[in-house]
Amino acid sequence: MSGICSKCGSALGPYDAALTRKLISRISRECLCLKCLAEFFHVSTDLLEERILFFRESGCTMF
Ligand SMILES: [Zn+2]
């Protein structure tokens, strides 16, 4: 899964699109980079990276 961020246009990381769908499924057609996701939720990118690890470890098929 790859592409560019719908908001800032920067390249998406391998899990950014999956994380966007997981966290904000109602706007799943948009894909946000980690930075914009962090801004959207008013959290740090570190926290989102922890989330990705959590989803991976819990066996989520999207990651
Ligand atoms: Zn962005």
N, CA, C, O and the ligand as a Tripos MOL2 file, in Angstrom:
@<TRIPOS>MOLECULE
protein
  253   251    64     0     0
PROTEIN
NO_CHARGES

@<TRIPOS>ATOM
      1 N           0.8380   -1.1920    0.0000 N.3       1 MET1
      2 CA          0.0000    0.0000    0.0000 C.3       1 MET1
      3 C           0.8820    1.2550    0.0000 C.2       1 MET1
      4 O           1.7240    1.4250    0.8820 O.2       1 MET1
      5 N           0.6900    2.1140   -0.9720 N.am      2 SER2
      6 CA          1.4930    3.3270   -0.9930 C.3       2 SER2
      7 C           0.6950    4.4480   -1.6450 C.2       2 SER2
      8 O          -0.4050    4.2180   -2.1460 O.2       2 SER2
      9 N           1.2340    5.6330   -1.6410 N.am      3 GLY3
     10 CA          0.5370    6.7840   -2.2030 C.3       3 GLY3
     11 C           1.0280    8.0400   -1.5460 C.2       3 GLY3
     12 O           2.0840    8.0640   -0.9130 O.2       3 GLY3
     13 N           0.2390    9.0970   -1.7060 N.am      4 ILE4
     14 CA          0.6300   10.3450   -1.0590 C.3       4 ILE4
     15 C          -0.4770   10.7970   -0.1120 C.2       4 ILE4
     16 O          -1.6410   10.4280   -0.2620 O.2       4 ILE4
     17 N          -0.0890   11.5860    0.8430 N.am      5 CYS5
     18 CA         -1.0030   12.0990    1.8530 C.3       5 CYS5
     19 C          -2.0450   13.0220    1.2090 C.2       5 CYS5
     20 O          -1.7000   13.9000    0.4180 O.2       5 CYS5
     21 N          -3.3210   12.8150    1.5550 N.am      6 SER6
     22 CA         -4.3910   13.6410    0.9920 C.3       6 SER6
     23 C          -4.3110   15.0800    1.4590 C.2       6 SER6
     24 O          -4.8650   15.9780    0.8230 O.2       6 SER6
     25 N          -3.6340   15.2970    2.5520 N.am      7 LYS7
     26 CA         -3.6010   16.6290    3.1440 C.3       7 LYS7
     27 C          -2.3550   17.4170    2.7740 C.2       7 LYS7
     28 O          -2.4530   18.5470    2.2960 O.2       7 LYS7
     29 N          -1.1940   16.8320    2.9900 N.am      8 CYS8
     30 CA          0.0450   17.5830    2.7670 C.3       8 CYS8
     31 C           0.8120   17.1180    1.5440 C.2       8 CYS8
     32 O           1.7570   17.7850    1.1240 O.2       8 CYS8
     33 N           0.4250   15.9770    0.9560 N.am      9 GLY9
     34 CA          1.0530   15.5340   -0.2790 C.3       9 GLY9
     35 C           2.3790   14.8260   -0.1140 C.2       9 GLY9
     36 O           3.0400   14.5170   -1.1060 O.2       9 GLY9
     37 N           2.7820   14.5620    1.1130 N.am     10 SER10
     38 CA          4.0390   13.8480    1.2960 C.3      10 SER10
     39 C           3.8300   12.3460    1.1330 C.2      10 SER10
     40 O           2.7080   11.8540    1.2560 O.2      10 SER10
     41 N           4.9000   11.6290    0.8580 N.am     11 ALA11
     42 CA          4.8120   10.1930    0.6110 C.3      11 ALA11
     43 C           4.3500    9.4600    1.8650 C.2      11 ALA11
     44 O           4.7720    9.7740    2.9790 O.2      11 ALA11
     45 N           3.4810    8.4840    1.6640 N.am     12 LEU12
     46 CA          2.9770    7.7060    2.7900 C.3      12 LEU12
     47 C           3.9410    6.5860    3.1380 C.2      12 LEU12
     48 O           4.5620    5.9880    2.2590 O.2      12 LEU12
     49 N           4.0590    6.3100    4.4190 N.am     13 GLY13
     50 CA          4.7930    5.1400    4.8650 C.3      13 GLY13
     51 C           3.9550    3.8960    4.5970 C.2      13 GLY13
     52 O           2.7770    4.0010    4.2560 O.2      13 GLY13
     53 N           4.5540    2.7270    4.7480 N.am     14 PRO14
     54 CA          3.8820    1.4770    4.4030 C.3      14 PRO14
     55 C           2.5920    1.2340    5.1820 C.2      14 PRO14
     56 O           1.7010    0.5390    4.6950 O.2      14 PRO14
     57 N           2.4810    1.7970    6.3840 N.am     15 TYR15
     58 CA          1.3120    1.5040    7.2070 C.3      15 TYR15
     59 C           0.3880    2.6960    7.3830 C.2      15 TYR15
     60 O          -0.6320    2.5920    8.0650 O.2      15 TYR15
     61 N           0.7260    3.8220    6.7820 N.am     16 ASP16
     62 CA         -0.0600    5.0340    6.9860 C.3      16 ASP16
     63 C          -1.4980    4.8810    6.4950 C.2      16 ASP16
     64 O          -2.4430    5.2600    7.1880 O.2      16 ASP16
     65 N          -1.6550    4.3210    5.2940 N.am     17 ALA17
     66 CA         -2.9920    4.1650    4.7340 C.3      17 ALA17
     67 C          -3.8260    3.2070    5.5740 C.2      17 ALA17
     68 O          -5.0090    3.4420    5.8200 O.2      17 ALA17
     69 N          -3.1910    2.1230    6.0100 N.am     18 ALA18
     70 CA         -3.9020    1.1490    6.8400 C.3      18 ALA18
     71 C          -4.3160    1.7680    8.1630 C.2      18 ALA18
     72 O          -5.4170    1.5370    8.6620 O.2      18 ALA18
     73 N          -3.4000    2.5660    8.7250 N.am     19 LEU19
     74 CA         -3.7060    3.2110    9.9980 C.3      19 LEU19
     75 C          -4.8420    4.2210    9.8330 C.2      19 LEU19
     76 O          -5.7070    4.3360   10.7010 O.2      19 LEU19
     77 N          -4.8350    4.9430    8.7250 N.am     20 THR20
     78 CA         -5.9150    5.8880    8.4590 C.3      20 THR20
     79 C          -7.2500    5.1670    8.4230 C.2      20 THR20
     80 O          -8.2190    5.6120    9.0370 O.2      20 THR20
     81 N          -7.2990    4.0530    7.7030 N.am     21 ARG21
     82 CA         -8.5550    3.3000    7.6050 C.3      21 ARG21
     83 C          -8.9890    2.7860    8.9620 C.2      21 ARG21
     84 O         -10.1720    2.7950    9.3020 O.2      21 ARG21
     85 N          -8.0060    2.3370    9.7320 N.am     22 LYS22
     86 CA         -8.3040    1.7610   11.0330 C.3      22 LYS22
     87 C          -8.8630    2.8220   11.9820 C.2      22 LYS22
     88 O          -9.8120    2.5670   12.7240 O.2      22 LYS22
     89 N          -8.2660    4.0100   11.9500 N.am     23 LEU23
     90 CA         -8.5960    5.0310   12.9400 C.3      23 LEU23
     91 C          -9.7490    5.9220   12.4970 C.2      23 LEU23
     92 O         -10.5760    6.3180   13.3190 O.2      23 LEU23
     93 N          -9.8130    6.2400   11.2080 N.am     24 ILE24
     94 CA        -10.8530    7.1530   10.7330 C.3      24 ILE24
     95 C         -11.5090    6.5740    9.4950 C.2      24 ILE24
     96 O         -11.3820    7.1140    8.3960 O.2      24 ILE24
     97 N         -12.2130    5.4680    9.6870 N.am     25 SER25
     98 CA        -12.7930    4.7320    8.5610 C.3      25 SER25
     99 C         -13.8310    5.5540    7.8050 C.2      25 SER25
    100 O         -14.0940    5.2860    6.6330 O.2      25 SER25
    101 N         -14.4200    6.5440    8.4550 N.am     26 ARG26
    102 CA        -15.4650    7.2990    7.7770 C.3      26 ARG26
    103 C         -14.9240    8.1590    6.6410 C.2      26 ARG26
    104 O         -15.6780    8.5650    5.7570 O.2      26 ARG26
    105 N         -13.6410    8.4350    6.6580 N.am     27 ILE27
    106 CA        -13.0680    9.1450    5.5240 C.3      27 ILE27
    107 C         -11.9910    8.2800    4.8760 C.2      27 ILE27
    108 O         -10.9150    8.7570    4.5140 O.2      27 ILE27
    109 N         -12.3110    7.0000    4.7400 N.am     28 SER28
    110 CA        -11.3050    6.0320    4.3130 C.3      28 SER28
    111 C         -10.7760    6.3000    2.9140 C.2      28 SER28
    112 O          -9.7270    5.7730    2.5420 O.2      28 SER28
    113 N         -11.4800    7.1080    2.1360 N.am     29 ARG29
    114 CA        -10.9680    7.3880    0.7980 C.3      29 ARG29
    115 C          -9.7580    8.3090    0.8500 C.2      29 ARG29
    116 O          -8.9620    8.3630   -0.0880 O.2      29 ARG29
    117 N          -9.6310    9.0310    1.9530 N.am     30 GLU30
    118 CA         -8.4410    9.8410    2.1330 C.3      30 GLU30
    119 C          -7.3900    9.0410    2.8710 C.2      30 GLU30
    120 O          -7.7080    8.2430    3.7520 O.2      30 GLU30
    121 N          -6.1610    9.2510    2.5160 N.am     31 CYS31
    122 CA         -5.0600    8.6260    3.2330 C.3      31 CYS31
    123 C          -4.1490    9.7060    3.7660 C.2      31 CYS31
    124 O          -3.6570   10.5490    3.0160 O.2      31 CYS31
    125 N          -3.9320    9.6750    5.0490 N.am     32 LEU32
    126 CA         -3.0950   10.6960    5.6730 C.3      32 LEU32
    127 C          -1.7710   10.0960    6.1180 C.2      32 LEU32
    128 O          -1.6990    8.9320    6.5130 O.2      32 LEU32
    129 N          -0.7270   10.9090    6.0480 N.am     33 CYS33
    130 CA          0.5650   10.4730    6.5610 C.3      33 CYS33
    131 C           0.5220   10.5160    8.0900 C.2      33 CYS33
    132 O          -0.3970   11.0750    8.6890 O.2      33 CYS33
    133 N           1.5270    9.9180    8.6930 N.am     34 LEU34
    134 CA          1.5650    9.8660   10.1630 C.3      34 LEU34
    135 C           1.4940   11.2500   10.7820 C.2      34 LEU34
    136 O           0.8280   11.4590   11.7960 O.2      34 LEU34
    137 N           2.1910   12.1960   10.1580 N.am     35 LYS35
    138 CA          2.2320   13.5470   10.7110 C.3      35 LYS35
    139 C           0.8320   14.1640   10.7360 C.2      35 LYS35
    140 O           0.4280   14.7490   11.7410 O.2      35 LYS35
    141 N           0.0910   14.0330    9.6270 N.am     36 CYS36
    142 CA         -1.2510   14.6070    9.5580 C.3      36 CYS36
    143 C          -2.2410   13.8360   10.4310 C.2      36 CYS36
    144 O          -3.1560   14.4250   11.0080 O.2      36 CYS36
    145 N          -2.0570   12.5260   10.5250 N.am     37 LEU37
    146 CA         -2.8950   11.7490   11.4390 C.3      37 LEU37
    147 C          -2.6860   12.2220   12.8720 C.2      37 LEU37
    148 O          -3.6360   12.3680   13.6420 O.2      37 LEU37
    149 N          -1.4260   12.4570   13.2100 N.am     38 ALA38
    150 CA         -1.1110   12.9260   14.5570 C.3      38 ALA38
    151 C          -1.7710   14.2740   14.8180 C.2      38 ALA38
    152 O          -2.3200   14.5040   15.8950 O.2      38 ALA38
    153 N          -1.7160   15.1670   13.8270 N.am     39 GLU39
    154 CA         -2.3700   16.4650   13.9700 C.3      39 GLU39
    155 C          -3.8760   16.3130   14.1100 C.2      39 GLU39
    156 O          -4.5100   16.9920   14.9170 O.2      39 GLU39
    157 N          -4.4400   15.4110   13.3110 N.am     40 PHE40
    158 CA         -5.8810   15.1780   13.3280 C.3      40 PHE40
    159 C          -6.3520   14.7640   14.7140 C.2      40 PHE40
    160 O          -7.3880   15.2240   15.1940 O.2      40 PHE40
    161 N          -5.5840   13.8970   15.3470 N.am     41 PHE41
    162 CA         -5.9700   13.3770   16.6570 C.3      41 PHE41
    163 C          -5.3240   14.1350   17.8100 C.2      41 PHE41
    164 O          -5.5440   13.8140   18.9780 O.2      41 PHE41
    165 N          -4.5240   15.1460   17.4700 N.am     42 HIS42
    166 CA         -3.8270   15.9220   18.4970 C.3      42 HIS42
    167 C          -2.9820   15.0270   19.3890 C.2      42 HIS42
    168 O          -2.9880   15.1500   20.6130 O.2      42 HIS42
    169 N          -2.2590   14.1290   18.7450 N.am     43 VAL43
    170 CA         -1.3370   13.2610   19.4840 C.3      43 VAL43
    171 C           0.0250   13.3250   18.7940 C.2      43 VAL43
    172 O           0.1730   13.9640   17.7520 O.2      43 VAL43
    173 N           1.0080   12.6620   19.3810 N.am     44 SER44
    174 CA          2.3400   12.6420   18.7810 C.3      44 SER44
    175 C           2.4550   11.4940   17.7770 C.2      44 SER44
    176 O           1.7150   10.5140   17.8550 O.2      44 SER44
    177 N           3.3860   11.6270   16.8390 N.am     45 THR45
    178 CA          3.5910   10.5360   15.8840 C.3      45 THR45
    179 C           4.1200    9.2910   16.5930 C.2      45 THR45
    180 O           3.8830    8.1680   16.1470 O.2      45 THR45
    181 N           4.8360    9.4940   17.6950 N.am     46 ASP46
    182 CA          5.3180    8.3570   18.4720 C.3      46 ASP46
    183 C           4.1640    7.4830   18.9310 C.2      46 ASP46
    184 O           4.2330    6.2550   18.8780 O.2      46 ASP46
    185 N           3.0950    8.1440   19.3870 N.am     47 LEU47
    186 CA          1.9370    7.4050   19.8670 C.3      47 LEU47
    187 C           1.3100    6.5940   18.7320 C.2      47 LEU47
    188 O           0.8900    5.4550   18.9320 O.2      47 LEU47
    189 N           1.2530    7.1890   17.5440 N.am     48 LEU48
    190 CA          0.6830    6.4730   16.4030 C.3      48 LEU48
    191 C           1.5490    5.2820   16.0100 C.2      48 LEU48
    192 O           1.0370    4.2280   15.6330 O.2      48 LEU48
    193 N           2.8660    5.4600   16.1010 N.am     49 GLU49
    194 CA          3.7570    4.3420   15.7920 C.3      49 GLU49
    195 C           3.5610    3.2060   16.7890 C.2      49 GLU49
    196 O           3.6410    2.0300   16.4340 O.2      49 GLU49
    197 N           3.3050    3.5750   18.0370 N.am     50 GLU50
    198 CA          3.0000    2.5600   19.0390 C.3      50 GLU50
    199 C           1.7100    1.8350   18.6770 C.2      50 GLU50
    200 O           1.5990    0.6200   18.8400 O.2      50 GLU50
    201 N           0.7360    2.5970   18.1840 N.am     51 ARG51
    202 CA         -0.5250    2.0140   17.7470 C.3      51 ARG51
    203 C          -0.3210    0.9810   16.6380 C.2      51 ARG51
    204 O          -0.8950   -0.1080   16.6700 O.2      51 ARG51
    205 N           0.5160    1.3470   15.6520 N.am     52 ILE52
    206 CA          0.8110    0.4450   14.5450 C.3      52 ILE52
    207 C           1.3890   -0.8600   15.0830 C.2      52 ILE52
    208 O           0.9780   -1.9490   14.6830 O.2      52 ILE52
    209 N           2.3520   -0.7280   15.9990 N.am     53 LEU53
    210 CA          2.9570   -1.9180   16.5900 C.3      53 LEU53
    211 C           1.9090   -2.7370   17.3240 C.2      53 LEU53
    212 O           1.8980   -3.9650   17.2540 O.2      53 LEU53
    213 N           1.0270   -2.0330   18.0320 N.am     54 PHE54
    214 CA         -0.0240   -2.7260   18.7740 C.3      54 PHE54
    215 C          -0.9310   -3.5150   17.8350 C.2      54 PHE54
    216 O          -1.2480   -4.6730   18.1070 O.2      54 PHE54
    217 N          -1.3540   -2.8900   16.7200 N.am     55 PHE55
    218 CA         -2.2180   -3.5740   15.7720 C.3      55 PHE55
    219 C          -1.5160   -4.7690   15.1520 C.2      55 PHE55
    220 O          -2.1200   -5.8250   14.9620 O.2      55 PHE55
    221 N          -0.2360   -4.5980   14.8360 N.am     56 ARG56
    222 CA          0.5270   -5.6960   14.2420 C.3      56 ARG56
    223 C           0.6240   -6.8590   15.2130 C.2      56 ARG56
    224 O           0.4390   -8.0180   14.8420 O.2      56 ARG56
    225 N           0.9160   -6.5290   16.4600 N.am     57 GLU57
    226 CA          1.1040   -7.5860   17.4490 C.3      57 GLU57
    227 C          -0.2050   -8.2730   17.7930 C.2      57 GLU57
    228 O          -0.2160   -9.4350   18.2010 O.2      57 GLU57
    229 N          -1.3220   -7.5450   17.6260 N.am     58 SER58
    230 CA         -2.6050   -8.1700   17.9320 C.3      58 SER58
    231 C          -3.1500   -8.9270   16.7250 C.2      58 SER58
    232 O          -4.2810   -9.4130   16.7520 O.2      58 SER58
    233 N          -2.3410   -9.0280   15.6570 N.am     59 GLY59
    234 CA         -2.6980   -9.8820   14.5350 C.3      59 GLY59
    235 C          -3.6400   -9.2480   13.5290 C.2      59 GLY59
    236 O          -4.3030   -9.9570   12.7720 O.2      59 GLY59
    237 N          -3.7100   -7.9330   13.5100 N.am     60 CYS60
    238 CA         -4.5780   -7.2770   12.5350 C.3      60 CYS60
    239 C          -4.0750   -7.5460   11.1210 C.2      60 CYS60
    240 O          -2.8920   -7.3700   10.8300 O.2      60 CYS60
    241 N          -4.9760   -7.9730   10.2510 N.am     61 THR61
    242 CA         -4.5750   -8.3640    8.8980 C.3      61 THR61
    243 C          -4.2310   -7.1650    8.0200 C.2      61 THR61
    244 O          -3.6820   -7.3330    6.9310 O.2      61 THR61
    245 N          -4.5470   -5.9660    8.4780 N.am     62 MET62
    246 CA         -4.2670   -4.7800    7.6610 C.3      62 MET62
    247 C          -2.8260   -4.3340    7.7910 C.2      62 MET62
    248 O          -2.3610   -3.4810    7.0360 O.2      62 MET62
    249 N          -2.1040   -4.9250    8.7720 N.am     63 PHE63
    250 CA         -0.7370   -4.4520    8.9930 C.3      63 PHE63
    251 C           0.3010   -5.5350    8.7420 C.2      63 PHE63
    252 O           1.4980   -5.2880    8.8870 O.2      63 PHE63
    253 ZN          0.3200   14.5700    5.5220 Zn       64 ZN64
@<TRIPOS>BOND
     1     1     2 1
     2     2     3 1
     3     3     4 2
     4     3     5 am
     5     5     6 1
     6     6     7 1
     7     7     8 2
     8     7     9 am
     9     9    10 1
    10    10    11 1
    11    11    12 2
    12    11    13 am
    13    13    14 1
    14    14    15 1
    15    15    16 2
    16    15    17 am
    17    17    18 1
    18    18    19 1
    19    19    20 2
    20    19    21 am
    21    21    22 1
    22    22    23 1
    23    23    24 2
    24    23    25 am
    25    25    26 1
    26    26    27 1
    27    27    28 2
    28    27    29 am
    29    29    30 1
    30    30    31 1
    31    31    32 2
    32    31    33 am
    33    33    34 1
    34    34    35 1
    35    35    36 2
    36    35    37 am
    37    37    38 1
    38    38    39 1
    39    39    40 2
    40    39    41 am
    41    41    42 1
    42    42    43 1
    43    43    44 2
    44    43    45 am
    45    45    46 1
    46    46    47 1
    47    47    48 2
    48    47    49 am
    49    49    50 1
    50    50    51 1
    51    51    52 2
    52    51    53 am
    53    53    54 1
    54    54    55 1
    55    55    56 2
    56    55    57 am
    57    57    58 1
    58    58    59 1
    59    59    60 2
    60    59    61 am
    61    61    62 1
    62    62    63 1
    63    63    64 2
    64    63    65 am
    65    65    66 1
    66    66    67 1
    67    67    68 2
    68    67    69 am
    69    69    70 1
    70    70    71 1
    71    71    72 2
    72    71    73 am
    73    73    74 1
    74    74    75 1
    75    75    76 2
    76    75    77 am
    77    77    78 1
    78    78    79 1
    79    79    80 2
    80    79    81 am
    81    81    82 1
    82    82    83 1
    83    83    84 2
    84    83    85 am
    85    85    86 1
    86    86    87 1
    87    87    88 2
    88    87    89 am
    89    89    90 1
    90    90    91 1
    91    91    92 2
    92    91    93 am
    93    93    94 1
    94    94    95 1
    95    95    96 2
    96    95    97 am
    97    97    98 1
    98    98    99 1
    99    99   100 2
   100    99   101 am
   101   101   102 1
   102   102   103 1
   103   103   104 2
   104   103   105 am
   105   105   106 1
   106   106   107 1
   107   107   108 2
   108   107   109 am
   109   109   110 1
   110   110   111 1
   111   111   112 2
   112   111   113 am
   113   113   114 1
   114   114   115 1
   115   115   116 2
   116   115   117 am
   117   117   118 1
   118   118   119 1
   119   119   120 2
   120   119   121 am
   121   121   122 1
   122   122   123 1
   123   123   124 2
   124   123   125 am
   125   125   126 1
   126   126   127 1
   127   127   128 2
   128   127   129 am
   129   129   130 1
   130   130   131 1
   131   131   132 2
   132   131   133 am
   133   133   134 1
   134   134   135 1
   135   135   136 2
   136   135   137 am
   137   137   138 1
   138   138   139 1
   139   139   140 2
   140   139   141 am
   141   141   142 1
   142   142   143 1
   143   143   144 2
   144   143   145 am
   145   145   146 1
   146   146   147 1
   147   147   148 2
   148   147   149 am
   149   149   150 1
   150   150   151 1
   151   151   152 2
   152   151   153 am
   153   153   154 1
   154   154   155 1
   155   155   156 2
   156   155   157 am
   157   157   158 1
   158   158   159 1
   159   159   160 2
   160   159   161 am
   161   161   162 1
   162   162   163 1
   163   163   164 2
   164   163   165 am
   165   165   166 1
   166   166   167 1
   167   167   168 2
   168   167   169 am
   169   169   170 1
   170   170   171 1
   171   171   172 2
   172   171   173 am
   173   173   174 1
   174   174   175 1
   175   175   176 2
   176   175   177 am
   177   177   178 1
   178   178   179 1
   179   179   180 2
   180   179   181 am
   181   181   182 1
   182   182   183 1
   183   183   184 2
   184   183   185 am
   185   185   186 1
   186   186   187 1
   187   187   188 2
   188   187   189 am
   189   189   190 1
   190   190   191 1
   191   191   192 2
   192   191   193 am
   193   193   194 1
   194   194   195 1
   195   195   196 2
   196   195   197 am
   197   197   198 1
   198   198   199 1
   199   199   200 2
   200   199   201 am
   201   201   202 1
   202   202   203 1
   203   203   204 2
   204   203   205 am
   205   205   206 1
   206   206   207 1
   207   207   208 2
   208   207   209 am
   209   209   210 1
   210   210   211 1
   211   211   212 2
   212   211   213 am
   213   213   214 1
   214   214   215 1
   215   215   216 2
   216   215   217 am
   217   217   218 1
   218   218   219 1
   219   219   220 2
   220   219   221 am
   221   221   222 1
   222   222   223 1
   223   223   224 2
   224   223   225 am
   225   225   226 1
   226   226   227 1
   227   227   228 2
   228   227   229 am
   229   229   230 1
   230   230   231 1
   231   231   232 2
   232   231   233 am
   233   233   234 1
   234   234   235 1
   235   235   236 2
   236   235   237 am
   237   237   238 1
   238   238   239 1
   239   239   240 2
   240   239   241 am
   241   241   242 1
   242   242   243 1
   243   243   244 2
   244   243   245 am
   245   245   246 1
   246   246   247 1
   247   247   248 2
   248   247   249 am
   249   249   250 1
   250   250   251 1
   251   251   252 2
@<TRIPOS>SUBSTRUCTURE
     1 MET1         2 RESIDUE 1 A MET
     2 SER2         6 RESIDUE 1 A SER
     3 GLY3        10 RESIDUE 1 A GLY
     4 ILE4        14 RESIDUE 1 A ILE
     5 CYS5        18 RESIDUE 1 A CYS
     6 SER6        22 RESIDUE 1 A SER
     7 LYS7        26 RESIDUE 1 A LYS
     8 CYS8        30 RESIDUE 1 A CYS
     9 GLY9        34 RESIDUE 1 A GLY
    10 SER10       38 RESIDUE 1 A SER
    11 ALA11       42 RESIDUE 1 A ALA
    12 LEU12       46 RESIDUE 1 A LEU
    13 GLY13       50 RESIDUE 1 A GLY
    14 PRO14       54 RESIDUE 1 A PRO
    15 TYR15       58 RESIDUE 1 A TYR
    16 ASP16       62 RESIDUE 1 A ASP
    17 ALA17       66 RESIDUE 1 A ALA
    18 ALA18       70 RESIDUE 1 A ALA
    19 LEU19       74 RESIDUE 1 A LEU
    20 THR20       78 RESIDUE 1 A THR
    21 ARG21       82 RESIDUE 1 A ARG
    22 LYS22       86 RESIDUE 1 A LYS
    23 LEU23       90 RESIDUE 1 A LEU
    24 ILE24       94 RESIDUE 1 A ILE
    25 SER25       98 RESIDUE 1 A SER
    26 ARG26      102 RESIDUE 1 A ARG
    27 ILE27      106 RESIDUE 1 A ILE
    28 SER28      110 RESIDUE 1 A SER
    29 ARG29      114 RESIDUE 1 A ARG
    30 GLU30      118 RESIDUE 1 A GLU
    31 CYS31      122 RESIDUE 1 A CYS
    32 LEU32      126 RESIDUE 1 A LEU
    33 CYS33      130 RESIDUE 1 A CYS
    34 LEU34      134 RESIDUE 1 A LEU
    35 LYS35      138 RESIDUE 1 A LYS
    36 CYS36      142 RESIDUE 1 A CYS
    37 LEU37      146 RESIDUE 1 A LEU
    38 ALA38      150 RESIDUE 1 A ALA
    39 GLU39      154 RESIDUE 1 A GLU
    40 PHE40      158 RESIDUE 1 A PHE
    41 PHE41      162 RESIDUE 1 A PHE
    42 HIS42      166 RESIDUE 1 A HIS
    43 VAL43      170 RESIDUE 1 A VAL
    44 SER44      174 RESIDUE 1 A SER
    45 THR45      178 RESIDUE 1 A THR
    46 ASP46      182 RESIDUE 1 A ASP
    47 LEU47      186 RESIDUE 1 A LEU
    48 LEU48      190 RESIDUE 1 A LEU
    49 GLU49      194 RESIDUE 1 A GLU
    50 GLU50      198 RESIDUE 1 A GLU
    51 ARG51      202 RESIDUE 1 A ARG
    52 ILE52      206 RESIDUE 1 A ILE
    53 LEU53      210 RESIDUE 1 A LEU
    54 PHE54      214 RESIDUE 1 A PHE
    55 PHE55      218 RESIDUE 1 A PHE
    56 ARG56      222 RESIDUE 1 A ARG
    57 GLU57      226 RESIDUE 1 A GLU
    58 SER58      230 RESIDUE 1 A SER
    59 GLY59      234 RESIDUE 1 A GLY
    60 CYS60      238 RESIDUE 1 A CYS
    61 THR61      242 RESIDUE 1 A THR
    62 MET62      246 RESIDUE 1 A MET
    63 PHE63      250 RESIDUE 1 A PHE
    64 ZN64       253 GROUP 0 **** ****
